Amino acid sequence: MITVEVKKEIIKKYERGMRVAEIARFYKKSTSTICTILKKKEEIRGLDAAKGVTRISKQRPRVLEDVEKLLLVWINEKQLAGDTVTENFICEKAKALYTDLVSKLPGTSTEKEEGFKASRGWFDNFKRRSGIRSVAKHGEAASLDAKAAEAFATEFQKLMVSECYLPEQVFNCDETRLFWKKMPKRTYITEEENAMPGHKPMKDHLTLLFCANASGDFKVKPLLVYHSENPRAFKKCKVQKSQLNVMWRSNSKAWVTRMLFIEWINEVFGPAVKKYLLEKNLPLKALLVMDNAPAHPPGFEDDLLEEFEFIKGKFLPPNTTPILQPMDQQVISNFKKLYIKALFQQCFEVTKGTNLTLREFWKNHFHIVNCLKIIDKAWDGVTKRTLCSAWRKLWPDCVLGHDLEGLAHEQEAPVVNEIVSLGKTMGLEVSEDDIQELVEEHGQELTTDELMDLHREQQQKVMEEISSAEEKKATQFICEVFQIVTNLQTFPENDPAFLLGEGKRLGIGEEWK
């Protein structure tokens, strides 16, 4: 069976000039099948089906198509983040999406909202249609595995002793999403934006990969991934990306990929760690501890440059990262609080020293270059003590001798209080709870509206890639024809055999006789 998605591709290829015979060969279908699809192109064009659906029956609600499309986007985002996705988790999310989408429809009744059960039969069909593979069974790895975390920590400490690793030689890295323009919910700026249609600047996000060692005295330059390679503000501020305090990269999802991770390892992590260890007169060996996110390939050592073969990797077990991952033990949380504080400070300084109002500055003058400066300031503000204490669950021995009692409270309370004070000075209604909620929002999963936006972006990206591929093919064809014409000039008698051979090579055939 040919899915609706593929049928639409066939129609687009035909309308762009691809012949029926070529399409049939490409999809390994008969020409009659392709012709049948083309005859029904208007009907097919009007369908809006989820991936894998071959036809839409009257019994299948349109909203269910939207649920499955958004569900695929959500699953992909979860897997990119290294989260385990279970069958039960998917079914619960599907029901939540269905309820949310139905509630947006006019004249929605409670019966309609409760009409979709996300049954086992639905899940099996969805899995078959969509082709998803890495899904755990009911209850399998669905909760944090405290026993596995404890066992791994014991094993890890033995490894540190047997391999003679020093805290200076052991590193941890982790990614986090940052909504760099987001303000607390109860501020008038947020309320005004929510009331406005169209693009929401507060939803603009980037991804940061942070890395530091267990001794807390060395931070590696972060990797930053944004959705734009060259933002407008870069040109305005004459930014040289090579001079930034982050490794700047981009892709449509603003997410760390395997390729970007390996690039960061070879271009940033490796050189920086090597220089650090040599300056410290320490043995040239390093261990990078990380979670099992797809961006962190298990065999990444194979992609290391020869001079960085001293770097080894150690992966945390699934579903233990919130317990063991050092960066998750208040490091990233502390960074985000410091980011909010620096953002508020900049808002305060600008509005105090200029004629700009807070609203004007935030809407028209706070751009990604400002954000980069604040990221640098906030990351620099994460202390050695915070970084070292983050290892107390995974490697307690490396924090022995440090006075870490009450560390989290001592560091975070003053920062939050300062943010609240700055906010009130600018006339913003903020409390400690608002700040904590804002920090947590940076790590929350995407809302239904955000999933819809992301789905539209991905669809547009696919169409751009298809167009690009077909343009490339057309250009290649023109070049080949031009080459034939050039070659003909060397054949004064226009050899028929030559003409026929070249014509067949390009698929023109008998027309060349």
Secondary structure as GFF3:
##gff-version 3
##sequence-region A 1 513
A	DSSP	alpha_helix	4	15	.	.	.	ID=ss1
A	DSSP	alpha_helix	20	27	.	.	.	ID=ss2
A	DSSP	alpha_helix	31	39	.	.	.	ID=ss3
A	DSSP	alpha_helix	41	45	.	.	.	ID=ss4
A	DSSP	alpha_helix	62	80	.	.	.	ID=ss5
A	DSSP	alpha_helix	87	103	.	.	.	ID=ss6
A	DSSP	alpha_helix	110	113	.	.	.	ID=ss7
A	DSSP	alpha_helix	120	130	.	.	.	ID=ss8
A	DSSP	alpha_helix	146	162	.	.	.	ID=ss9
A	DSSP	three_ten_helix	167	169	.	.	.	ID=ss10
A	DSSP	beta_strand	170	178	.	.	.	ID=ss11
A	DSSP	alpha_helix	188	195	.	.	.	ID=ss12
A	DSSP	three_ten_helix	201	203	.	.	.	ID=ss13
A	DSSP	beta_strand	206	213	.	.	.	ID=ss14
A	DSSP	beta_strand	219	226	.	.	.	ID=ss15
A	DSSP	alpha_helix	232	236	.	.	.	ID=ss16
A	DSSP	three_ten_helix	241	243	.	.	.	ID=ss17
A	DSSP	beta_strand	247	250	.	.	.	ID=ss18
A	DSSP	alpha_helix	258	264	.	.	.	ID=ss19
A	DSSP	pi_helix	265	269	.	.	.	ID=ss20
A	DSSP	alpha_helix	270	279	.	.	.	ID=ss21
A	DSSP	beta_strand	286	290	.	.	.	ID=ss22
A	DSSP	three_ten_helix	300	303	.	.	.	ID=ss23
A	DSSP	three_ten_helix	306	308	.	.	.	ID=ss24
A	DSSP	beta_strand	311	315	.	.	.	ID=ss25
A	DSSP	alpha_helix	321	324	.	.	.	ID=ss26
A	DSSP	three_ten_helix	326	328	.	.	.	ID=ss27
A	DSSP	alpha_helix	331	353	.	.	.	ID=ss28
A	DSSP	alpha_helix	358	360	.	.	.	ID=ss29
A	DSSP	pi_helix	361	365	.	.	.	ID=ss30
A	DSSP	alpha_helix	368	381	.	.	.	ID=ss31
A	DSSP	alpha_helix	384	389	.	.	.	ID=ss32
A	DSSP	three_ten_helix	396	399	.	.	.	ID=ss33
A	DSSP	alpha_helix	407	425	.	.	.	ID=ss34
A	DSSP	alpha_helix	432	441	.	.	.	ID=ss35
A	DSSP	alpha_helix	448	488	.	.	.	ID=ss36
A	DSSP	alpha_helix	496	505	.	.	.	ID=ss37
A	DSSP	three_ten_helix	509	512	.	.	.	ID=ss38
###
